[in-house]
Amino acid sequence: MNPTQIRTQYVRRFKDSGAALAGLFELTGRCNLDCKMCYVHTKSNADFLKTERSGDWWIQQIDAACDKGMLFATLSGGECLLHPDFRRIYLHLLEKRVYTQINTNGLLLTEDNIEFLKQNRPFELQVTLYGASNDAYKEVTGVPAFEYIEAAILRPAKTTRPHAIIIM
């Protein structure tokens, strides 16, 4: 059964129960890109860092959502992998047996992070693409990163993959 079918099955089951089936956790507003269309574009990373919540705070929110029946969670940002406690927060979700999706721009899919994700597989890993060339990327994001992100996406495909890699 693919991730969409699993979600659909649970949505039908929980529709009228009042349970908190899914949660979206925007761990940070910080980002390593400077996309012209993004709502985060209007603030600096330093501004976001001043108000960024701690890993302990996020874990408390996750626990409260799990107490209400949360089965699915999405970690996003800005760029969620920039949060200093990303791994601890993510592993806490896995310990709670929450199906977890990670939304990333792919710039932090380093060898180390890919190895971590291979050992602690997400339900879905969603990588947003902003163009099909370095020039297109630079025009949209300020960073000519297409070739780097393409290589990062293809790297895990040669070994153990997450349940699903969705490229938008």
Secondary structure, 3 states (H helix, E strand, C coil): CCHHHHHHHHHHHHCCCCCCCEEEEEEECCCCCCCCCCHHHHCCHHHHHHHCCCHHHHHHHHHHHHHCCCCEEEEEECCHHHCCCHHHHHHHHHHCCCEEEEEECCCCCCHHHHHHHHHCCCCEEEECCCCCCHHHHHHHHCCCCHHHHHHHHHHHHCCCCCCCEEEC
